[in-house]
Amino acid sequence: MAYSRVLDLPRPVESDLCAPDNASDPVLASRSECLEQVLQAFQDIADHDDIHQAARRLMLVQDWIRNEALQAAADPIFVDLRLV
């Protein structure tokens, strides 16, 4: 994997090549993808001062968290833990 350097922090070059603007509503499939988006949002702000890109990434994270919460609420294992 090729890396570029910004502020002496290595990051994958692929993050420069595939901006979420090109994709139509990407969906995060795993916790690791979610965490990667959070880290990239911090990087967008720290390295690029790009609050709009960070906001798009964090919206994906928020959607993932919402979907995970809905799936957990529908799981019969947690029936006794539901708030009434």
CNS distance restraints for C-alpha pairs under 8 A (distance, minus, plus):
assign (resid   1 and name CA) (resid  12 and name CA) 6.94 0.50 0.50
assign (resid   1 and name CA) (resid  13 and name CA) 7.95 0.50 0.50
assign (resid   2 and name CA) (resid  12 and name CA) 6.06 0.50 0.50
assign (resid   2 and name CA) (resid  13 and name CA) 5.80 0.50 0.50
assign (resid   2 and name CA) (resid  14 and name CA) 7.92 0.50 0.50
assign (resid   3 and name CA) (resid  10 and name CA) 6.00 0.50 0.50
assign (resid   3 and name CA) (resid  11 and name CA) 5.40 0.50 0.50
assign (resid   3 and name CA) (resid  12 and name CA) 4.52 0.50 0.50
assign (resid   3 and name CA) (resid  13 and name CA) 5.08 0.50 0.50
assign (resid   4 and name CA) (resid  10 and name CA) 5.92 0.50 0.50
assign (resid   4 and name CA) (resid  11 and name CA) 5.73 0.50 0.50
assign (resid   4 and name CA) (resid  12 and name CA) 6.28 0.50 0.50
assign (resid   4 and name CA) (resid  13 and name CA) 5.56 0.50 0.50
assign (resid   5 and name CA) (resid   9 and name CA) 5.54 0.50 0.50
assign (resid   5 and name CA) (resid  10 and name CA) 4.90 0.50 0.50
assign (resid   5 and name CA) (resid  11 and name CA) 6.43 0.50 0.50
assign (resid   6 and name CA) (resid  10 and name CA) 6.94 0.50 0.50
assign (resid   6 and name CA) (resid  11 and name CA) 7.84 0.50 0.50
assign (resid   6 and name CA) (resid  47 and name CA) 6.68 0.50 0.50
assign (resid   7 and name CA) (resid  47 and name CA) 7.01 0.50 0.50
assign (resid  11 and name CA) (resid  15 and name CA) 7.62 0.50 0.50
assign (resid  12 and name CA) (resid  16 and name CA) 7.77 0.50 0.50
assign (resid  13 and name CA) (resid  17 and name CA) 6.74 0.50 0.50
assign (resid  14 and name CA) (resid  18 and name CA) 6.17 0.50 0.50
assign (resid  15 and name CA) (resid  19 and name CA) 6.92 0.50 0.50
assign (resid  18 and name CA) (resid  22 and name CA) 7.12 0.50 0.50
assign (resid  19 and name CA) (resid  23 and name CA) 7.45 0.50 0.50
assign (resid  20 and name CA) (resid  24 and name CA) 7.65 0.50 0.50
assign (resid  20 and name CA) (resid  25 and name CA) 8.00 0.50 0.50
assign (resid  20 and name CA) (resid  26 and name CA) 7.48 0.50 0.50
assign (resid  20 and name CA) (resid  56 and name CA) 7.89 0.50 0.50
assign (resid  26 and name CA) (resid  60 and name CA) 7.67 0.50 0.50
assign (resid  27 and name CA) (resid  60 and name CA) 6.97 0.50 0.50
assign (resid  27 and name CA) (resid  64 and name CA) 7.59 0.50 0.50
assign (resid  28 and name CA) (resid  33 and name CA) 5.92 0.50 0.50
assign (resid  28 and name CA) (resid  34 and name CA) 6.17 0.50 0.50
assign (resid  28 and name CA) (resid  60 and name CA) 6.93 0.50 0.50
assign (resid  28 and name CA) (resid  61 and name CA) 7.50 0.50 0.50
assign (resid  28 and name CA) (resid  64 and name CA) 6.20 0.50 0.50
assign (resid  29 and name CA) (resid  33 and name CA) 6.68 0.50 0.50
assign (resid  29 and name CA) (resid  34 and name CA) 7.89 0.50 0.50
assign (resid  29 and name CA) (resid  64 and name CA) 7.94 0.50 0.50
assign (resid  30 and name CA) (resid  34 and name CA) 6.37 0.50 0.50
assign (resid  31 and name CA) (resid  35 and name CA) 6.20 0.50 0.50
assign (resid  32 and name CA) (resid  36 and name CA) 6.06 0.50 0.50
assign (resid  33 and name CA) (resid  37 and name CA) 6.27 0.50 0.50
assign (resid  34 and name CA) (resid  38 and name CA) 6.46 0.50 0.50
assign (resid  34 and name CA) (resid  60 and name CA) 7.82 0.50 0.50
assign (resid  34 and name CA) (resid  61 and name CA) 5.61 0.50 0.50
assign (resid  34 and name CA) (resid  64 and name CA) 7.18 0.50 0.50
assign (resid  35 and name CA) (resid  39 and name CA) 6.26 0.50 0.50
assign (resid  36 and name CA) (resid  40 and name CA) 6.10 0.50 0.50
assign (resid  37 and name CA) (resid  41 and name CA) 6.02 0.50 0.50
assign (resid  37 and name CA) (resid  57 and name CA) 5.72 0.50 0.50
assign (resid  37 and name CA) (resid  58 and name CA) 7.07 0.50 0.50
assign (resid  37 and name CA) (resid  60 and name CA) 7.83 0.50 0.50
assign (resid  37 and name CA) (resid  61 and name CA) 6.91 0.50 0.50
assign (resid  38 and name CA) (resid  42 and name CA) 6.48 0.50 0.50
assign (resid  38 and name CA) (resid  57 and name CA) 7.02 0.50 0.50
assign (resid  38 and name CA) (resid  58 and name CA) 6.50 0.50 0.50
assign (resid  38 and name CA) (resid  61 and name CA) 7.13 0.50 0.50
assign (resid  39 and name CA) (resid  43 and name CA) 6.29 0.50 0.50
assign (resid  40 and name CA) (resid  44 and name CA) 5.99 0.50 0.50
assign (resid  40 and name CA) (resid  54 and name CA) 7.42 0.50 0.50
assign (resid  40 and name CA) (resid  57 and name CA) 7.66 0.50 0.50
assign (resid  41 and name CA) (resid  45 and name CA) 6.46 0.50 0.50
assign (resid  41 and name CA) (resid  53 and name CA) 7.14 0.50 0.50
assign (resid  41 and name CA) (resid  54 and name CA) 4.19 0.50 0.50
assign (resid  41 and name CA) (resid  55 and name CA) 7.33 0.50 0.50
assign (resid  41 and name CA) (resid  57 and name CA) 5.97 0.50 0.50
assign (resid  41 and name CA) (resid  58 and name CA) 6.78 0.50 0.50
assign (resid  42 and name CA) (resid  46 and name CA) 6.06 0.50 0.50
assign (resid  42 and name CA) (resid  54 and name CA) 6.98 0.50 0.50
assign (resid  43 and name CA) (resid  47 and name CA) 5.49 0.50 0.50
assign (resid  43 and name CA) (resid  48 and name CA) 7.21 0.50 0.50
assign (resid  44 and name CA) (resid  48 and name CA) 5.09 0.50 0.50
assign (resid  44 and name CA) (resid  49 and name CA) 6.08 0.50 0.50
assign (resid  44 and name CA) (resid  50 and name CA) 5.31 0.50 0.50
assign (resid  44 and name CA) (resid  51 and name CA) 6.92 0.50 0.50
assign (resid  44 and name CA) (resid  53 and name CA) 6.60 0.50 0.50
assign (resid  44 and name CA) (resid  54 and name CA) 5.67 0.50 0.50
assign (resid  45 and name CA) (resid  49 and name CA) 4.33 0.50 0.50
assign (resid  45 and name CA) (resid  50 and name CA) 5.21 0.50 0.50
assign (resid  45 and name CA) (resid  51 and name CA) 5.72 0.50 0.50
assign (resid  45 and name CA) (resid  54 and name CA) 6.56 0.50 0.50
assign (resid  50 and name CA) (resid  54 and name CA) 6.45 0.50 0.50
assign (resid  51 and name CA) (resid  55 and name CA) 6.03 0.50 0.50
assign (resid  52 and name CA) (resid  56 and name CA) 6.35 0.50 0.50
assign (resid  53 and name CA) (resid  57 and name CA) 6.35 0.50 0.50
assign (resid  54 and name CA) (resid  58 and name CA) 6.14 0.50 0.50
assign (resid  55 and name CA) (resid  59 and name CA) 6.12 0.50 0.50
assign (resid  56 and name CA) (resid  60 and name CA) 6.60 0.50 0.50
assign (resid  57 and name CA) (resid  61 and name CA) 6.51 0.50 0.50
assign (resid  58 and name CA) (resid  62 and name CA) 6.08 0.50 0.50
assign (resid  59 and name CA) (resid  63 and name CA) 6.18 0.50 0.50
assign (resid  60 and name CA) (resid  64 and name CA) 6.22 0.50 0.50
assign (resid  61 and name CA) (resid  65 and name CA) 6.22 0.50 0.50
assign (resid  62 and name CA) (resid  66 and name CA) 6.16 0.50 0.50
assign (resid  63 and name CA) (resid  67 and name CA) 6.16 0.50 0.50
assign (resid  64 and name CA) (resid  68 and name CA) 6.14 0.50 0.50
assign (resid  65 and name CA) (resid  69 and name CA) 6.14 0.50 0.50
assign (resid  66 and name CA) (resid  70 and name CA) 6.29 0.50 0.50
assign (resid  67 and name CA) (resid  71 and name CA) 6.23 0.50 0.50
assign (resid  68 and name CA) (resid  72 and name CA) 6.12 0.50 0.50
assign (resid  69 and name CA) (resid  73 and name CA) 6.07 0.50 0.50
assign (resid  70 and name CA) (resid  74 and name CA) 6.28 0.50 0.50
assign (resid  71 and name CA) (resid  75 and name CA) 6.34 0.50 0.50
assign (resid  72 and name CA) (resid  78 and name CA) 7.36 0.50 0.50
assign (resid  73 and name CA) (resid  78 and name CA) 6.91 0.50 0.50
assign (resid  73 and name CA) (resid  79 and name CA) 7.94 0.50 0.50
assign (resid  73 and name CA) (resid  82 and name CA) 7.73 0.50 0.50
assign (resid  74 and name CA) (resid  78 and name CA) 8.00 0.50 0.50
assign (resid  75 and name CA) (resid  79 and name CA) 7.37 0.50 0.50
assign (resid  78 and name CA) (resid  82 and name CA) 6.62 0.50 0.50
